[in-house]
Amino acid sequence: MWGLLLALAALAPSVGLGLGAPSASVLGLIPSATTEATGSTPAPRSGPAQPSGKANATSEQQIRIRVIKKKKVIVKKRKKLIRPSPPVTAKPMVTTSPTRSPNRPEKQEPGCPPLGLESLRVSDSQFEASSSQSFGLGPHRGRLNIQSGLEDGDLYDGAWCAEQQDTEPWFQVDARNPIRFSGIVTQGRNSIWRYDWVTSYKVQFSNDSRTWWTSRNHSSGMDAVFPANSDPETPVLNLLPEPQVARFIRLLPQTWFQEGAPCLRAEILACPVSDPNDLPPEAHSLGSSDPLDFRHHNYKAMRKLMKEVNEQCPNITRIYSIGKSYQGLKLYVMEMSDKPGEHELGEPEVRYVAGMHGNEALGRELLLLLMQFLCHEFLRGNPRVTRLLTEMRIHLLPSMNPDGYETAYRRGSELVGWAEGRWNHQGIDLNHNFADLNTPLWDAEDDGLVPHIFPNHHVPLPTYYTLPNATVAPETRAVIEWMKRIPFVLSANLHGGELVVSYPFDMTRTPWAARELTPTPDDAVFRWLSTVYAGTNRVMQDTDRRPCHNQDFSLHGNIINGADWHTVPGSMNDFSYLHTNCFEVTVELSCDKFPHENELPQEWENNKEALLTYLEQVRMGITGVVRDKDTQLGIADAVIAVEGINHDVTTAWGGDYWRLLTPGDYTVTASAEGYHSVTQTCRVPFEEGPVPCNFMLTKTPKQRLRELLAAGVKVPPDLRRRLERLRGQKD
C-alpha cells in the first residue's frame, strides 16, 4: 500500500488529479514528492488547488491511480474552494519520489535573511526577465508584496508578467556579488481585475549570466521543480535542496493558473559569503552603533524587555496598562519622564502609538528601541535626551493590537503577506473603528452652528457609539479612555507599507468621495509636523529611491493629506484632533510592513533622528496657565481660541495649556464659564519655543454671587445694589 501511495504522490503533478503538495499534506499520509525533494515549505493556502498536469505517465500507472479511492476525498475538498476553474500546465513538471520519513516538520524556518527585493535594497537595475507584457509589469515590479494601482495597465501593476507567447519565461535577479542563495518566497499578481500566478518553477544560478546550472533533487539528480502558489496573495516559501553560491539567480516558471499568465512577485533568501578580494561578510551587513536589542519581540518578549528598561532606569520610567485586547493581552505603555506618574504643571504630554495594524511590525520595534535608547542615553548624560525627559512626559504604546501581531509573528516576516494580522481578533480594523466626529461637525458648520452652538473642538461622542452593542473594539475603547485621562498635545501613529507621512483630515468632506483634499483649520501646523518627520527620515530623503508601490510621494515632499490619499472614516488621527487637544499624524515607516530582523538596525538609523526631532516639535507654539485673578488657582477646561483658526483647545486640570502654532503674530482669547474673557497678542518666533502666554481671568458678578451663596456668606451691599440695577434694566 505504501508503495502505491508513494507512486501516487510522485505522479500527481503530471496526471491531472489535483494531487499536488497541498493535497498530500491534507491526506496526512506522506509529504509531497516535490516538497521533499526541494525542502519546500508552502504556506497554508486558499483558492484553487494545484495545477492538473497533462498525463505523461504509463497507462498501467494511470489504472493504478484510478482505483485509489482517496481521489474522492480530494474532489470533495476542491468543491469548497472559491474559484472552481482548475489551473493548467504550460509544460510537463519534473518530480521524483520521496525518500524521507513522513515525520518531516510542517514548517522550516529560512536560514538566510531576504536579499531585499521587498525593502528596496535591491534596485530596479538588478532585475531582468525574458519578456514583459508592459513596463508596469516589468521585472522591477516582481517584488514580494508590491501593490498595484486601482487600474491595470498603468506604470504600477502588481507583479512581473511575461508575455503570453513567451514559451520559456524567466525572472532574474543580480545580487551584484557572489552570495549564498538558500530559498525563494513567491506570490502571484496583485490585481483586483485578474487572477495570475505561477504554480511551479525551476531555479537556475550563474556567476556571469551566460553559463547557468539548475537546482537539482538530491535523490534523483534531476532538475528540481518547486511548488509555487495557489492564489495571488499567500506567500509560499521554498528552501533549496542545497544552498548555492552565485551572483545571479533565475526563476523559470513551469506552470501557471488557467487562462492566466506567468506572473510572480518574489523575495530571495541569501546569506553573504567571504570574498578574498573584498571585505568580510559582516562588513556588508546593515548595522547601528547603538547597543540595542535588534530583534522582533512577541508579547512575552516585549513585556520582558520593557521590564528590563524599567529596572535599568527606574527613576525615569513607569510601565502601565491602559486596558486589554479582545484576547486578554494587556496594552502596555512605557512612560518616560524625570517624574514618571505625575503630570507636572506646564509640562506637555506626548505619545507614540504603534501596532494598530498587527502585521505592521516595524513601528513596534522602533518604540522598543526608542525606550532603550532614551534610557541608555539618559544614563550617559546625553544633554538632548536629558532635556527631552525633563521638559515633557513621553508615553510609548508599542502594541495597540497585540492579538493581530501575535498572528503575524507566528507566520514570520517573509510569510505573513500583506494583510494577515492587520485586524484585531474580532476582525475589526482599528483605524476605522473610532467615532466619526467629522460628519456632525461638518453638518453643524453647514448650518452655521459652529462655534457658538456646536463646538469646534472636543466634539462629543455620537449616541450610537456609546451604546453597549456598538461595534467598538476593546482596544479602541482603551485608547479613547487613555486620551481622556491624559492631556496629550502631540502624537504620531506609526504604520508600515509605505514611505510617507499623512496628516488630517483622513476622511473626505464630500460624501462617498474616494479621495479629496480635506485640510483641517490647522493645516499649516500639520504640514509642518509632517515635513519635520519626513525631512529627517533617511530613506524619505533619499532622492534616488524608487516608489514603494503605486504612488511617488517624493514629488510632494513625502507628505500628503490623508483624505487626498484615500478616505478613512473613523481614523484615530481625526478623532484625536476633534475629541481632544492632541495633534496626530500617521507615519508610514517602510515599504516592508514586517522587515526581517537583520534590517532592524538600519531601520532604526533611518528613523532615530526623525523620532527625536518630532518629539521636540511640542515646543512649537504658545503655552501658559489660565488662572483665577483672585485665588491664583488654575482654571480647568478654559477655552483657548486663536483668531482666524476655527479650532480651539482647552486647559488641563491645573489650568495649563499648549497650543501648537507656526511662527507669526496671533490674537489669542482665553475664556471660561463664570469668567470675563481676556484677549492678548502672542508672538511665535522662528526660534525654538514655546512662547509663554499666560492669562488672568476675573469672575463675573453672577459667578461671584453663586460662589457666595453656595458658601452661605452674606452678600456684600455693593454687589446687592449692582444686582438690583441689573434686574431693573431687565424689567
Disulfide bonds with the S-S distance in Angstrom:
Cys112-Cys271 1.88
Cys161-Cys263 1.91
Cys313-Cys375 1.87
Cys548-Cys591 1.93
Cys682-Cys693 1.74
